[in-house]
């Protein structure tokens, strides 16, 4: 994999993550719900997003380690 290709995948991942986050926020704010329900929903979504981000980051680190071992 070339350096440019890795950057392209990273950019695509970040764009998808940002798009998903924006969509979630818009969906939450557009839905009719009480303040407490909205806060609970936002908190839950943030927790889910954090879990996903941590998992994807770990996967990326493992892939980078594999690539470094192959290159070395």
N, C-alpha and C positions, 0 to 999 in steps of 0.2 A: 504494500500500500504506500503510495507517495505521500509526502508531507501535505500537499494541497488537498488530497483526498481526505485525509484525517481532519483537516480544518473544515472541509465542506460538510462532513458528517457531524462535527461538533456544532457548526452553525445551524444545520438542519435540526439537530436535537434541541438546541436552545430555542429556535423559532417555534418548534412544536410545543415545547414546555411553556413558553410565553403565551402562545395562542390558546393552549388549554387553560392556563390560569386566567387569562382575560375572559374567555368564554364562561368559565365557572363564576367569576365575579359578576359579569353581566347577567347571567342566569339567576344568581342569588338576588341581586338588586332588583331585577325586574319582576320577580315572583312576589305575589302578595303574601306576606307573613308578618307575624308580630316581631317586635324588636328582639325578644329573647330567642324566638325560633331562628331568626336570621343570624344572630350571634352564634348560636349553637351550630348552625349549618356551616357558617364561615370557619369556625374553629375546627370542625370535623374535616372540612375540605383542606384546610391548611395542614392538618395532621397527615391526611392521605397524601398530599403533595410532597410533604417532607419525607415521608416513607419512600415514595417513588423516587424522589431526587437522590436520596441516600443509596437506594438500591442501584439506580442507574450509574451513579458515581462509582460505586464499588465495582460494577461490571466494567466500566471504562478503565478503571485502574488495573484490573486484572488483564484486560486486553492489551493495555500499554505495557504491562510487565511481560506478557507473552511475546509481544513484538520486540521488546528490548532484549529478551533472552535469545530470540532467533537472530537478531542483528549482531549480537555480541559473540 
